[in-house]
Amino acid sequence: MSVDRSKLEKFLDNNGVSAADAKAAMKTLDCLFRQAERGEFAFAAVPDAAEAASVIGRVTAECVKKVVFVSAADRRAIAACLGDRALHRGLWHRLREPGLWESLSAGLSDKLHVAVTESLGAGLGESLLPALGIRQHDPKTWADPANPAFDVLWFNLGNCLCNFLAFTLTGNKGRAAEYAALVRLLARTPPLLEKAGDPGIWFALKA
């Protein structure tokens, strides 16, 4: 798999993150690195609904009433929960952080995206494909029209990873800690999106 921890470690070191904070960030991301190195993403079989609701609620600052878990192997059930305009209801859409990216120095946001993609992103995407039963995809966009769950999950992971690292770079340890909890949740029973027409009800994947 396309995984290289050293690239992300070097990026953090070269951009003002202390050795202690860089070590803590890499420790947080270890769960996703291991999923990428595994070759096929392994969803947890026993989810914790209360923890999932708490983590999503803290990061989005929204009321989460309930998290419903759907088996990643049940494509029919996944399609039913996705419904129309799934991508626009994805968790990633709620992870917009006003002013965060503007607070980074010129060009640093682009370097961050490159570092994430080259160190972890590509390998993580490769591990998700077989886990979701996807055999064909567009190698440029990773999109799979027949399985929008991948697109939603891919965007969720990407936004979470980049925001977590951006807060690490800016020294906002409070928000970084909240995103760290979301990173760990995404590595086990990843949230997908909010139920259409029913605010506060979220769908997530399990084994």
KOLVOLO-328333 format. One record per residue: residue number from 0; residue in one letter; z, y, x of N, C-alpha, C in turn. Coordinates in nm, 4 decimals. Layout:
! KOLVOLO-328333
(r NUM a (Z Y X) (Z Y X) (Z Y X)) ...
! end
This chain:
! KOLVOLO-328333
(r 0 m (0.0000 -0.1192 0.0827) (0.0000 0.0000 0.0000) (0.0000 0.1260 0.0874)) (r 1 s (-0.0486 0.2371 0.0328) (-0.0590 0.3645 0.1054) (0.0753 0.4380 0.1037)) (r 2 v (0.1658 0.3953 0.1920) (0.2990 0.4546 0.1974) (0.3313 0.4907 0.3417)) (r 3 d (0.3832 0.6121 0.3624) (0.4193 0.6551 0.4971) (0.5373 0.7517 0.4875)) (r 4 r (0.6577 0.6981 0.5001) (0.7785 0.7792 0.4875) (0.7834 0.8898 0.5930)) (r 5 s (0.7308 0.8598 0.7114) (0.7418 0.9547 0.8220) (0.6712 1.0864 0.7928)) (r 6 k (0.5640 1.0828 0.7152) (0.4912 1.2068 0.6835) (0.5771 1.3019 0.6011)) (r 7 l (0.6502 1.2475 0.5059) (0.7354 1.3332 0.4239) (0.8565 1.3809 0.5041)) (r 8 e (0.9122 1.2936 0.5862) (1.0247 1.3329 0.6718) (0.9829 1.4476 0.7644)) (r 9 k (0.8647 1.4365 0.8224) (0.8141 1.5400 0.9128) (0.7903 1.6697 0.8374)) (r 10 f (0.7382 1.6611 0.7154) (0.7138 1.7798 0.6351) (0.8449 1.8545 0.6080)) (r 11 l (0.9484 1.7818 0.5697) (1.0775 1.8451 0.5418) (1.1347 1.9086 0.6680)) (r 12 d (1.1261 1.8376 0.7785) (1.1785 1.8878 0.9058) (1.1051 2.0133 0.9512)) (r 13 n (0.9738 2.0178 0.9279) (0.8925 2.1319 0.9721) (0.9035 2.2532 0.8818)) (r 14 n (0.9714 2.2377 0.7684) (0.9753 2.3488 0.6735) (1.1181 2.3907 0.6365)) (r 15 g (1.2045 2.3829 0.7361) (1.3354 2.4444 0.7245) (1.4431 2.3668 0.6530)) (r 16 v (1.4190 2.2409 0.6188) (1.5220 2.1608 0.5527) (1.6129 2.1001 0.6595)) (r 17 s (1.7425 2.1160 0.6426) (1.8371 2.0641 0.7414) (1.8266 1.9125 0.7504)) (r 18 a (1.8708 1.8586 0.8614) (1.8645 1.7134 0.8819) (1.9443 1.6405 0.7732)) (r 19 a (2.0592 1.6963 0.7354) (2.1427 1.6324 0.6335) (2.0749 1.6334 0.4971)) (r 20 d (2.0150 1.7478 0.4614) (1.9489 1.7578 0.3312) (1.8217 1.6734 0.3272)) (r 21 a (1.7510 1.6670 0.4386) (1.6303 1.5843 0.4448) (1.6667 1.4367 0.4301)) (r 22 k (1.7751 1.3972 0.4954) (1.8202 1.2582 0.4855) (1.8599 1.2249 0.3420)) (r 23 a (1.9277 1.3183 0.2753) (1.9683 1.2970 0.1367) (1.8469 1.2870 0.0452)) (r 24 a (1.7460 1.3709 0.0700) (1.6247 1.3684 -0.0120) (1.5507 1.2363 0.0050)) (r 25 m (1.5386 1.1908 0.1279) (1.4693 1.0649 0.1531) (1.5470 0.9479 0.0927)) (r 26 k (1.6804 0.9565 0.0932) (1.7612 0.8516 0.0319) (1.7365 0.8467 -0.1187)) (r 27 t (1.7249 0.9647 -0.1811) (1.6950 0.9715 -0.3243) (1.5596 0.9087 -0.3549)) (r 28 l (1.4618 0.9375 -0.2716) (1.3250 0.8897 -0.2951) (1.3039 0.7444 -0.2538)) (r 29 d (1.4024 0.6853 -0.1889) (1.3879 0.5473 -0.1413) (1.3509 0.4514 -0.2546)) (r 30 c (1.4062 0.4734 -0.3742) (1.3782 0.3830 -0.4866) (1.2300 0.3838 -0.5236)) (r 31 l (1.1650 0.4986 -0.5117) (1.0222 0.5055 -0.5422) (0.9380 0.4539 -0.4254)) (r 32 f (0.9823 0.4799 -0.3044) (0.9113 0.4235 -0.1894) (0.9107 0.2705 -0.1969)) (r 33 r (1.0252 0.2135 -0.2349) (1.0316 0.0678 -0.2442) (0.9430 0.0142 -0.3564)) (r 34 q (0.9305 0.0888 -0.4654) (0.8396 0.0476 -0.5724) (0.6952 0.0490 -0.5220)) (r 35 a (0.6597 0.1512 -0.4454) (0.5242 0.1599 -0.3907) (0.4986 0.0475 -0.2898)) (r 36 e (0.5972 0.0195 -0.2060) (0.5824 -0.0846 -0.1039) (0.5787 -0.2237 -0.1652)) (r 37 r (0.6350 -0.2369 -0.2838) (0.6382 -0.3664 -0.3513) (0.4986 -0.4135 -0.3884)) (r 38 g (0.4092 -0.3192 -0.4158) (0.2723 -0.3544 -0.4540) (0.2504 -0.3567 -0.6034)) (r 39 e (0.3568 -0.3842 -0.6789) (0.3503 -0.3789 -0.8245) (0.4831 -0.3258 -0.8761)) (r 40 f (0.4769 -0.2141 -0.9437) (0.5960 -0.1477 -0.9961) (0.6760 -0.2435 -1.0836)) (r 41 a (0.8059 -0.2547 -1.0569) (0.8924 -0.3454 -1.1333) (0.9846 -0.2653 -1.2237)) (r 42 f (0.9585 -0.2694 -1.3535) (1.0418 -0.1988 -1.4497) (1.1729 -0.2744 -1.4696)) (r 43 a (1.2810 -0.2023 -1.4943) (1.4101 -0.2670 -1.5182) (1.4111 -0.3302 -1.6565)) (r 44 a (1.4768 -0.4444 -1.6659) (1.4790 -0.5179 -1.7925) (1.5893 -0.4708 -1.8858)) (r 45 v (1.6956 -0.4150 -1.8284) (1.8104 -0.3725 -1.9094) (1.8286 -0.2214 -1.8961)) (r 46 p (1.7742 -0.1461 -1.9884) (1.7827 -0.0001 -1.9808) (1.9177 0.0528 -2.0274)) (r 47 d (1.9481 0.1737 -1.9871) (2.0700 0.2421 -2.0293) (2.0271 0.3643 -2.1099)) (r 48 a (2.0298 0.3520 -2.2428) (1.9799 0.4581 -2.3300) (2.0617 0.5863 -2.3176)) (r 49 a (2.1930 0.5726 -2.3048) (2.2785 0.6910 -2.2950) (2.2502 0.7680 -2.1661)) (r 50 e (2.2348 0.6941 -2.0562) (2.2047 0.7592 -1.9291) (2.0686 0.8273 -1.9343)) (r 51 a (1.9694 0.7592 -1.9907) (1.8352 0.8168 -1.9989) (1.8358 0.9458 -2.0794)) (r 52 a (1.9049 0.9455 -2.1926) (1.9119 1.0648 -2.2761) (1.9804 1.1792 -2.2022)) (r 53 s (2.0866 1.1469 -2.1300) (2.1605 1.2482 -2.0551) (2.0756 1.3103 -1.9453)) (r 54 v (2.0045 1.2256 -1.8705) (1.9218 1.2743 -1.7596) (1.8077 1.3620 -1.8107)) (r 55 i (1.7372 1.3151 -1.9127) (1.6264 1.3935 -1.9687) (1.6781 1.5264 -2.0235)) (r 56 g (1.7914 1.5207 -2.0929) (1.8485 1.6417 -2.1512) (1.8876 1.7448 -2.0472)) (r 57 r (1.9474 1.6997 -1.9360) (1.9896 1.7940 -1.8318) (1.8697 1.8600 -1.7644)) (r 58 v (1.7662 1.7824 -1.7364) (1.6514 1.8382 -1.6649) (1.5697 1.9327 -1.7540)) (r 59 t (1.5529 1.8954 -1.8814) (1.4701 1.9768 -1.9718) (1.5493 2.0835 -2.0455)) (r 60 a (1.6819 2.0736 -2.0427) (1.7682 2.1660 -2.1176) (1.7383 2.1601 -2.2675)) (r 61 e (1.7045 2.0413 -2.3153) (1.6764 2.0204 -2.4565) (1.7665 1.9107 -2.5123)) (r 62 c (1.7809 1.9104 -2.6435) (1.8623 1.8078 -2.7086) (1.7835 1.6775 -2.7183)) (r 63 v (1.8367 1.5724 -2.6594) (1.7743 1.4405 -2.6672) (1.8616 1.3532 -2.7577)) (r 64 k (1.8100 1.3199 -2.8742) (1.8870 1.2432 -2.9717) (1.8893 1.0941 -2.9395)) (r 65 k (1.7753 1.0448 -2.8919) (1.7641 0.9005 -2.8736) (1.6484 0.8688 -2.7796)) (r 66 v (1.6631 0.7643 -2.7001) (1.5537 0.7151 -2.6155) (1.5210 0.5735 -2.6607)) (r 67 v (1.3964 0.5534 -2.6988) (1.3481 0.4231 -2.7447) (1.2690 0.3585 -2.6317)) (r 68 f (1.3051 0.2358 -2.5962) (1.2389 0.1679 -2.4849) (1.1331 0.0699 -2.5347)) (r 69 v (1.0176 0.0758 -2.4699) (0.9037 -0.0087 -2.5036) (0.8676 -0.0911 -2.3816)) (r 70 s (0.8371 -0.2188 -2.4017) (0.8002 -0.3036 -2.2889) (0.6673 -0.2584 -2.2277)) (r 71 a (0.6659 -0.2465 -2.0952) (0.5433 -0.2061 -2.0252) (0.4329 -0.3092 -2.0416)) (r 72 a (0.4702 -0.4316 -2.0802) (0.3713 -0.5382 -2.0984) (0.3112 -0.5384 -2.2391)) (r 73 d (0.3680 -0.4605 -2.3286) (0.3227 -0.4592 -2.4684) (0.2304 -0.3396 -2.4919)) (r 74 r (0.1035 -0.3570 -2.4627) (0.0094 -0.2459 -2.4711) (-0.0072 -0.1948 -2.6135)) (r 75 r (0.0055 -0.2836 -2.7111) (-0.0067 -0.2401 -2.8506) (0.1090 -0.1474 -2.8887)) (r 76 a (0.2294 -0.1850 -2.8487) (0.3463 -0.1019 -2.8793) (0.3385 0.0322 -2.8065)) (r 77 i (0.2892 0.0283 -2.6827) (0.2749 0.1521 -2.6062) (0.1737 0.2442 -2.6741)) (r 78 a (0.0605 0.1882 -2.7165) (-0.0419 0.2683 -2.7840) (0.0132 0.3315 -2.9111)) (r 79 a (0.0984 0.2583 -2.9832) (0.1562 0.3092 -3.1074) (0.2491 0.4276 -3.0811)) (r 80 c (0.3261 0.4205 -2.9745) (0.4188 0.5305 -2.9474) (0.3482 0.6510 -2.8852)) (r 81 l (0.2361 0.6279 -2.8190) (0.1635 0.7389 -2.7581) (0.0997 0.8283 -2.8633)) (r 82 g (0.0261 0.7700 -2.9557) (-0.0382 0.8486 -3.0598) (-0.1405 0.9460 -3.0028)) (r 83 d (-0.1657 1.0545 -3.0774) (-0.2630 1.1551 -3.0355) (-0.2000 1.2573 -2.9404)) (r 84 r (-0.2822 1.3153 -2.8560) (-0.2404 1.4208 -2.7630) (-0.1172 1.3783 -2.6818)) (r 85 a (-0.1198 1.2541 -2.6363) (-0.0050 1.1997 -2.5644) (0.0281 1.2798 -2.4392)) (r 86 l (-0.0729 1.3175 -2.3655) (-0.0488 1.3864 -2.2391) (0.0278 1.5170 -2.2599)) (r 87 h (0.0000 1.5838 -2.3709) (0.0651 1.7131 -2.3978) (0.2101 1.6969 -2.4424)) (r 88 r (0.2495 1.5744 -2.4778) (0.3887 1.5493 -2.5160) (0.4656 1.4799 -2.4046)) (r 89 g (0.3999 1.4618 -2.2913) (0.4634 1.3936 -2.1791) (0.5795 1.4720 -2.1210)) (r 90 l (0.6690 1.4001 -2.0557) (0.7844 1.4641 -1.9930) (0.7423 1.5726 -1.8951)) (r 91 w (0.6328 1.5508 -1.8233) (0.5879 1.6465 -1.7222) (0.5691 1.7852 -1.7809)) (r 92 h (0.5309 1.7900 -1.9105) (0.5051 1.9178 -1.9763) (0.6337 1.9989 -1.9918)) (r 93 r (0.7480 1.9303 -1.9857) (0.8778 1.9982 -1.9995) (0.9404 2.0283 -1.8637)) (r 94 l (0.8705 1.9957 -1.7581) (0.9252 2.0148 -1.6239) (0.8712 2.1406 -1.5572)) (r 95 r (0.8298 2.2348 -1.6368) (0.7817 2.3611 -1.5807) (0.9018 2.4455 -1.5405)) (r 96 e (0.9004 2.4914 -1.4181) (1.0136 2.5659 -1.3634) (0.9680 2.7073 -1.3285)) (r 97 p (0.9907 2.8040 -1.4189) (0.9455 2.9419 -1.3958) (0.9972 2.9979 -1.2641)) (r 98 g (0.9045 3.0469 -1.1829) (0.9403 3.1110 -1.0578) (0.9599 3.0179 -0.9395)) (r 99 l (0.9669 2.8866 -0.9646) (0.9939 2.7943 -0.8546) (0.8834 2.7974 -0.7507)) (r 100 w (0.7609 2.7808 -0.7950) (0.6513 2.7712 -0.6990) (0.6198 2.9058 -0.6351)) (r 101 e (0.6471 3.0147 -0.7086) (0.6265 3.1475 -0.6513) (0.7276 3.1762 -0.5409)) (r 102 s (0.8405 3.1058 -0.5444) (0.9448 3.1293 -0.4442) (0.9149 3.0627 -0.3103)) (r 103 l (0.8165 2.9745 -0.3097) (0.7786 2.9098 -0.1844) (0.6863 3.0010 -0.1044)) (r 104 s (0.6927 2.9915 0.0262) (0.6078 3.0742 0.1118) (0.4612 3.0392 0.0921)) (r 105 a (0.3747 3.1304 0.1290) (0.2311 3.1135 0.1094) (0.1810 2.9827 0.1695)) (r 106 g (0.1118 2.9060 0.0880) (0.0521 2.7811 0.1343) (0.1453 2.6622 0.1340)) (r 107 l (0.2756 2.6871 0.1164) (0.3706 2.5756 0.1242) (0.3578 2.4812 0.0057)) (r 108 s (0.3256 2.5346 -0.1116) (0.3114 2.4475 -0.2288) (0.1966 2.3490 -0.2092)) (r 109 d (0.0859 2.3963 -0.1509) (-0.0275 2.3070 -0.1251) (0.0106 2.2001 -0.0227)) (r 110 k (0.0835 2.2398 0.0804) (0.1265 2.1448 0.1831) (0.2213 2.0413 0.1237)) (r 111 l (0.3043 2.0856 0.0293) (0.3975 1.9936 -0.0357) (0.3223 1.8878 -0.1149)) (r 112 h (0.2228 1.9293 -0.1931) (0.1447 1.8341 -0.2719) (0.0731 1.7333 -0.1819)) (r 113 v (0.0197 1.7812 -0.0701) (-0.0491 1.6925 0.0234) (0.0501 1.5925 0.0835)) (r 114 a (0.1683 1.6402 0.1220) (0.2680 1.5537 0.1827) (0.3130 1.4446 0.0849)) (r 115 v (0.3323 1.4823 -0.0419) (0.3740 1.3848 -0.1426) (0.2654 1.2804 -0.1641)) (r 116 t (0.1408 1.3261 -0.1755) (0.0296 1.2339 -0.2002) (0.0108 1.1369 -0.0846)) (r 117 e (0.0127 1.1902 0.0370) (-0.0157 1.1054 0.1538) (0.1006 1.0135 0.1910)) (r 118 s (0.2221 1.0538 0.1601) (0.3368 0.9714 0.1993) (0.3742 0.8695 0.0936)) (r 119 l (0.3606 0.9082 -0.0358) (0.4111 0.8234 -0.1432) (0.3191 0.8138 -0.2639)) (r 120 g (0.2603 0.9253 -0.3026) (0.1863 0.9314 -0.4286) (0.0788 0.8259 -0.4463)) (r 121 a (-0.0074 0.8112 -0.3458) (-0.1173 0.7154 -0.3576) (-0.0650 0.5729 -0.3722)) (r 122 g (0.0336 0.5370 -0.2914) (0.0897 0.4021 -0.2988) (0.1603 0.3761 -0.4302)) (r 123 l (0.2251 0.4786 -0.4827) (0.2935 0.4640 -0.6108) (0.1929 0.4420 -0.7228)) (r 124 g (0.0827 0.5164 -0.7168) (-0.0224 0.4980 -0.8171) (-0.0805 0.3584 -0.8122)) (r 125 e (-0.1005 0.3072 -0.6909) (-0.1551 0.1727 -0.6742) (-0.0599 0.0669 -0.7302)) (r 126 s (0.0693 0.0914 -0.7191) (0.1666 -0.0063 -0.7683) (0.1790 -0.0036 -0.9205)) (r 127 l (0.1477 0.1096 -0.9817) (0.1572 0.1215 -1.1269) (0.0412 0.0517 -1.1978)) (r 128 l (-0.0741 0.0492 -1.1342) (-0.1927 -0.0080 -1.1983) (-0.1702 -0.1516 -1.2453)) (r 129 p (-0.1332 -0.2454 -1.1575) (-0.1126 -0.3833 -1.2047) (0.0064 -0.3951 -1.2994)) (r 130 a (0.1067 -0.3093 -1.2811) (0.2253 -0.3161 -1.3669) (0.1926 -0.2812 -1.5116)) (r 131 l (0.0883 -0.1993 -1.5294) (0.0458 -0.1596 -1.6638) (-0.0780 -0.2366 -1.7094)) (r 132 g (-0.1154 -0.3368 -1.6316) (-0.2294 -0.4202 -1.6700) (-0.3637 -0.3517 -1.6564)) (r 133 i (-0.3743 -0.2584 -1.5632) (-0.4984 -0.1829 -1.5444) (-0.5776 -0.2437 -1.4286)) (r 134 r (-0.7010 -0.2779 -1.4560) (-0.7868 -0.3375 -1.3531) (-0.8920 -0.2413 -1.3017)) (r 135 q (-0.9262 -0.1425 -1.3816) (-1.0273 -0.0459 -1.3402) (-0.9741 0.0947 -1.3647)) (r 136 h (-1.0039 0.1846 -1.2725) (-0.9634 0.3237 -1.2898) (-1.0539 0.4101 -1.2044)) (r 137 d (-1.0506 0.5402 -1.2297) (-1.1271 0.6353 -1.1510) (-1.0478 0.6648 -1.0242)) (r 138 p (-1.0965 0.6256 -0.9077) (-1.0198 0.6442 -0.7845) (-0.9960 0.7900 -0.7473)) (r 139 k (-1.0728 0.8814 -0.8074) (-1.0552 1.0234 -0.7766) (-0.9449 1.0855 -0.8612)) (r 140 t (-0.9324 1.0418 -0.9848) (-0.8348 1.1024 -1.0753) (-0.7249 1.0063 -1.1184)) (r 141 w (-0.7426 0.8775 -1.0911) (-0.6521 0.7715 -1.1358) (-0.6545 0.7548 -1.2864)) (r 142 a (-0.7415 0.8274 -1.3553) (-0.7427 0.8226 -1.5016) (-0.7952 0.6892 -1.5534)) (r 143 d (-0.7408 0.6472 -1.6639) (-0.7852 0.5254 -1.7307) (-0.7907 0.5546 -1.8809)) (r 144 p (-0.9093 0.5850 -1.9350) (-0.9214 0.6219 -2.0755) (-0.8640 0.5176 -2.1704)) (r 145 a (-0.8658 0.3908 -2.1282) (-0.8178 0.2843 -2.2155) (-0.6654 0.2706 -2.2128)) (r 146 n (-0.6011 0.3384 -2.1192) (-0.4561 0.3260 -2.1064) (-0.3947 0.4621 -2.0719)) (r 147 p (-0.3805 0.5499 -2.1712) (-0.3253 0.6833 -2.1450) (-0.1813 0.6811 -2.0969)) (r 148 a (-0.1130 0.5674 -2.1123) (0.0246 0.5589 -2.0629) (0.0296 0.5836 -1.9131)) (r 149 f (-0.0710 0.5368 -1.8416) (-0.0745 0.5588 -1.6972) (-0.0831 0.7069 -1.6670)) (r 150 d (-0.1723 0.7784 -1.7377) (-0.1890 0.9214 -1.7123) (-0.0584 0.9969 -1.7358)) (r 151 v (0.0090 0.9645 -1.8468) (0.1351 1.0323 -1.8786) (0.2382 1.0031 -1.7702)) (r 152 l (0.2518 0.8774 -1.7332) (0.3499 0.8386 -1.6324) (0.3168 0.8994 -1.4966)) (r 153 w (0.1890 0.9026 -1.4643) (0.1440 0.9593 -1.3368) (0.1790 1.1075 -1.3277)) (r 154 f (0.1543 1.1821 -1.4349) (0.1886 1.3240 -1.4373) (0.3401 1.3428 -1.4313)) (r 155 n (0.4145 1.2600 -1.5049) (0.5607 1.2701 -1.5042) (0.6164 1.2518 -1.3634)) (r 156 l (0.5693 1.1477 -1.2966) (0.6160 1.1190 -1.1610) (0.5793 1.2309 -1.0644)) (r 157 g (0.4552 1.2757 -1.0722) (0.4091 1.3803 -0.9810) (0.4868 1.5093 -0.9952)) (r 158 n (0.5072 1.5540 -1.1187) (0.5800 1.6788 -1.1402) (0.7263 1.6672 -1.0995)) (r 159 c (0.7856 1.5514 -1.1308) (0.9255 1.5314 -1.0935) (0.9423 1.5319 -0.9417)) (r 160 l (0.8581 1.4586 -0.8723) (0.8668 1.4512 -0.7266) (0.8504 1.5886 -0.6627)) (r 161 c (0.7482 1.6612 -0.7061) (0.7200 1.7921 -0.6454) (0.8304 1.8928 -0.6769)) (r 162 n (0.8824 1.8908 -0.7992) (0.9907 1.9831 -0.8323) (1.1177 1.9502 -0.7547)) (r 163 f (1.1485 1.8213 -0.7437) (1.2663 1.7801 -0.6669) (1.2570 1.8302 -0.5231)) (r 164 l (1.1417 1.8111 -0.4621) (1.1252 1.8526 -0.3230) (1.1184 2.0044 -0.3095)) (r 165 a (1.0613 2.0721 -0.4090) (1.0554 2.2185 -0.4050) (1.1964 2.2774 -0.4128)) (r 166 f (1.2814 2.2209 -0.4976) (1.4190 2.2685 -0.5052) (1.4948 2.2360 -0.3770)) (r 167 t (1.4606 2.1245 -0.3135) (1.5208 2.0908 -0.1845) (1.4801 2.1942 -0.0797)) (r 168 l (1.3543 2.2326 -0.0810) (1.3041 2.3310 0.0149) (1.3688 2.4680 -0.0042)) (r 169 t (1.3931 2.5058 -0.1307) (1.4504 2.6378 -0.1587) (1.6027 2.6387 -0.1532)) (r 170 g (1.6637 2.5219 -0.1333) (1.8084 2.5155 -0.1208) (1.8844 2.5201 -0.2517)) (r 171 n (1.8153 2.4962 -0.3632) (1.8813 2.4941 -0.4939) (1.9367 2.3533 -0.5174)) (r 172 k (2.0567 2.3300 -0.4669) (2.1121 2.1946 -0.4689) (2.1489 2.1482 -0.6100)) (r 173 g (2.1812 2.2420 -0.6978) (2.2152 2.2048 -0.8348) (2.0976 2.1442 -0.9084)) (r 174 r (1.9845 2.2139 -0.9047) (1.8651 2.1623 -0.9724) (1.8102 2.0408 -0.8992)) (r 175 a (1.8197 2.0401 -0.7670) (1.7730 1.9236 -0.6908) (1.8515 1.7996 -0.7322)) (r 176 a (1.9812 1.8139 -0.7563) (2.0633 1.7001 -0.7966) (2.0233 1.6496 -0.9345)) (r 177 e (1.9905 1.7417 -1.0262) (1.9472 1.7005 -1.1602) (1.8141 1.6268 -1.1534)) (r 178 y (1.7245 1.6748 -1.0688) (1.5966 1.6062 -1.0513) (1.6141 1.4739 -0.9771)) (r 179 a (1.7128 1.4655 -0.8893) (1.7384 1.3393 -0.8193) (1.7742 1.2300 -0.9197)) (r 180 a (1.8518 1.2667 -1.0215) (1.8869 1.1696 -1.1255) (1.7628 1.1253 -1.2014)) (r 181 l (1.6702 1.2182 -1.2233) (1.5457 1.1837 -1.2921) (1.4580 1.0945 -1.2043)) (r 182 v (1.4558 1.1200 -1.0752) (1.3815 1.0333 -0.9821) (1.4310 0.8894 -0.9948)) (r 183 r (1.5609 0.8722 -0.9945) (1.6186 0.7374 -1.0027) (1.5866 0.6720 -1.1377)) (r 184 l (1.5858 0.7511 -1.2434) (1.5513 0.6981 -1.3758) (1.4046 0.6569 -1.3808)) (r 185 l (1.3184 0.7388 -1.3236) (1.1748 0.7091 -1.3216) (1.1445 0.5819 -1.2429)) (r 186 a (1.2308 0.5487 -1.1483) (1.2082 0.4290 -1.0674) (1.2531 0.3015 -1.1374)) (r 187 r (1.3226 0.3156 -1.2512) (1.3731 0.1974 -1.3215) (1.3115 0.1844 -1.4614)) (r 188 t (1.3412 0.2806 -1.5455) (1.2922 0.2804 -1.6847) (1.2335 0.4184 -1.7135)) (r 189 p (1.1142 0.4452 -1.6634) (1.0577 0.5802 -1.6689) (1.0314 0.6333 -1.8096)) (r 190 p (1.0797 0.7542 -1.8380) (1.0491 0.8194 -1.9646) (0.8997 0.8524 -1.9721)) (r 191 l (0.8445 0.8417 -2.0912) (0.7046 0.8764 -2.1107) (0.6888 1.0111 -2.1792)) (r 192 l (0.7267 1.0164 -2.3079) (0.6989 1.1356 -2.3863) (0.7876 1.1419 -2.5090)) (r 193 e (0.7843 1.2580 -2.5740) (0.8597 1.2774 -2.6971) (0.7766 1.2280 -2.8154)) (r 194 k (0.8440 1.1721 -2.9138) (0.7761 1.1197 -3.0325) (0.7098 1.2315 -3.1111)) (r 195 a (0.5865 1.2094 -3.1516) (0.5122 1.3098 -3.2277) (0.5821 1.3382 -3.3603)) (r 196 g (0.6066 1.4657 -3.3868) (0.6656 1.5058 -3.5134) (0.8127 1.4755 -3.5283)) (r 197 d (0.8777 1.4302 -3.4230) (1.0192 1.3940 -3.4307) (1.0908 1.4414 -3.3042)) (r 198 p (1.1171 1.5708 -3.2932) (1.1800 1.6269 -3.1731) (1.3130 1.5588 -3.1399)) (r 199 g (1.3316 1.5349 -3.0124) (1.4556 1.4745 -2.9667) (1.4515 1.3239 -2.9523)) (r 200 i (1.3445 1.2612 -3.0024) (1.3265 1.1163 -2.9866) (1.2251 1.0928 -2.8759)) (r 201 w (1.2663 1.0185 -2.7734) (1.1803 0.9961 -2.6575) (1.1496 0.8476 -2.6407)) (r 202 f (1.0310 0.8211 -2.5858) (0.9919 0.6851 -2.5517) (0.9979 0.6673 -2.4000)) (r 203 a (1.0413 0.5495 -2.3575) (1.0451 0.5168 -2.2154) (1.0023 0.3714 -2.1988)) (r 204 l (0.9687 0.3343 -2.0762) (0.9226 0.1987 -2.0482) (1.0322 0.1136 -1.9874)) (r 205 k (1.0282 -0.0151 -2.0188) (1.1162 -0.1137 -1.9587) (1.0335 -0.2374 -1.9285)) (r 206 a (1.0941 -0.3375 -1.8680) (1.0221 -0.4622 -1.8382) (0.9838 -0.5341 -1.9655)) 
! end
